[in-house]
Amino acid sequence: MIALLHKVPCILHCENRVGIKLLTMVLLEGFSNALEGLLFSHIHSQSQRIESFAQKIQKIFNNEILGDIDGPAQWSIPMNDEGTNIGIICLDNNRIHKVLNAFELLIEVSIIDGPRKLKWHYCIPHYHDGFEILRQKKEYSDEEIKEYQRHKDSWFQVWIELHGLSGCTNYTHMLSSGHLSDYMHKW
């Protein structure tokens, strides 16, 4: 256990991997809603609904998150081989920051169910606020560490309600279990 206490995890990598997980989960839910006809219900073809959803996400990414109308980005949503669902997302930490800062846009176009949407809107700011504390460039006070863990607990409790085990990774465990708080106290 003592050796583990000296192996401080990289918060940059943690934030990137969990950010990609959050993005993947909201897009998976959006694709599922498009597939079921809950999104773009006026379009009868499943493949055209999926394509419409993908185009809407790309427009948000390119014109609002990673770029703007005057200087759009050129990001394309990764699709699986069949073109029916999202593929593997790879984004650097700078881009994940931009995504998380505008995550409400993705929630609005991906989530249809009102109570689920409210849960998403509740938990994502807690996730974001916790990382704001974690990324600071000065010593943590005991109060900041408690505040950090309060945000992560608030995020994770709702995150589990939304996604269960499919939303969990080693990094979400580190955030929610208090492991990073232990490192913050120690180091």
Order of alpha helices (4+ residues) and beta strands (2+ residues): alpha-alpha-alpha-alpha-alpha-alpha-alpha-alpha-alpha
